[in-house]
């Protein structure tokens, strides 16, 4: 494998989808929120659950978020997720005042043999607590960081001209149009 093998993968999996999203002309606020949401959910400390969480968030939030951006950000967050499991665990232990879960080869042996089942469940609960407390702050900080970026990128790459949202017709206007038919 060549030393530049990462570049084509990165371009195909991240840059091309991002450019496609930007060319579609979504609102910068929606893109910033969606990217922040995707990363925040993407760093959930239980591996393999983030896609389901993003799907549920997309279903609940509907048009408030941009689903391709949420999923792309979730994908980008995967390596970050793995690196934050231990900090979320330690943060959750600190918040709850719980004992520290030992991260050693002996502890791993106990986990594999089933001797540390209660400790593992408690450590998962601590990691979840750490994420739950940190997640709103992470979401807000990422939104604040992403908003100016998307305000710059959307007009630069968009093929759709953004216009102020038109107000919906009033009930009387709709009634007149129905009567004319």
N, C-alpha and C positions, 0 to 999 in steps of 0.2 A: 504494500500500500504506500503510495507516494506521500510526501510530506504536505502536499496541497490537496489531499483527498477530502478534507473537511470542507473546503470552500464550495465545491459544487453541491454537496449535500446541504450546507447552510443556505445557499442561494435558493435551491429548489424547495426546501422545507419551510424556510422562514421569510426570506426576502421576497420571493415571488408571491406567496399568499398575502403578505403585507401590502405589496404594490397593488395586487388585485383588489384588496379591501379599500385602499385609498382611492383607486380609480373609480370605484362605484359611487363615491360622493356622499358618504355618510357624514353625519354631523360630528364635529370634533369633540363635543361634550360627550356624546354617546360612545364614541370610540375610546376616549380617555377612561370613562367609567367602565366600559367593557373590558379593556386591557387590564385595568386595576383589579376588577372583579376576577378575571381569569387567573391572574397571578396570585391573588389572595387565596382563592379556592385551590389553586394549583400547588400551594405549599402546605396544604392540609397534611398533618403528620402521619397519616395512615396511607401507605402506598397502595395504588390501585383503586382508590375511591374518588379521586379528583374528577375524573371524567363524568362520573355519575352526579357528583355535586354540581358541576358546571351545567349539566343537562337539566337538573332540577331548578337551578337558578334561572336558566334561560326560559324554562316553562313557566315559572312563577312571574318573572319580570317582563316577559313578552317583549313588546316593542321598546321598552326602556333600555334594553341592552342590544348589542349587535352580536348575534350568536357566533359568526365566524371569528370575530375578534376575541371573544371569550375563549373559544376553543384553541385558537392560535396562542394566546397568552398562557393558557393552561399547559400547552405543549412546551412552550419556552421555559416554564417554571419547573419542569421536572427535575433537572439537576439541582436547582435551588432547593426544592422540596427535600431531597435526600440530605442536603447539607444542613438543614434546619431542624431535623428531627430531634437531635440531642439538645440544641438550645431551647426548643419548645419544651422538652422534657424537664430540663433544669429550671426553666422559668415557671412551669407548672408546679414543680416541687417547692420552689421558693414561695409562690403565692399561697399554696396550701399548707406550708410548713411541714410537708411530708419528708420522709427519709429519702436519701439519695439512692437511686437505683445504681448498683455498681456496674460499670461498663468495663468488664474484664473478661479474659478467656474463661475463668472459672464461672463467672455469671452466665456466659454463653453456654457452657457445658450444662449448667443447671436448667437453663431455658430449654435446650434440646432434649434433655432427659425428662422434662416435665416436673422437676423438683422445685422450680421457681414460678409456678403458675400464678399464684396470687400476686407476687411481686411484678410479674409481667403485666397483668391486668391493671395493677395500680400505676405502673409506669406509663401505660397507654393512656390512662385517665389523666395523668399529670401532663403528658404531651398535648392532649386535647384541650385541657384547661389553659395551658400556655398559649396555644393557637387561638382559642376563643377570646382570650383577653387581648391578644396582640392584633387580631384580624381587623377590627374596625380602624385601628390606627394605621395599619399597613395599607388598607384600602384607601383611606383619606390621603395619606402621604403620596401613594402612587398616583391617585387621581390628580393631585396638585402638580406632580411632576410631569404627568403625561399630557395634561391639557394644553400647555403652550407648545408642546411638541406636535400634537395633532392639529392645533390651530395653524401651525406653520406647514405641516406636510399635506393636509387635505387640499388646500388651494393649489399647492405646487403640483400635485399628482392627479387631482381629480379631473375626470373628463365631463363630469356633471357640474353645472353651475349651481351653487347653493343659493337659495333665496329665502327670505324670511317666510316662515310658515303662513300660509293663507288661512284666514279664519273660515270656519265651516259656515255654510249658508244657514240663515235663521229658519225657524219653523215656518214662518209665513212665506219665505222665498221658495221653500220646498213645496209647500201647499200650492202656490201659484203654478209651479212647474208641473205638478201632478194634474192640476185642473186643465192646463193647456193641452195635455195629451189626450 
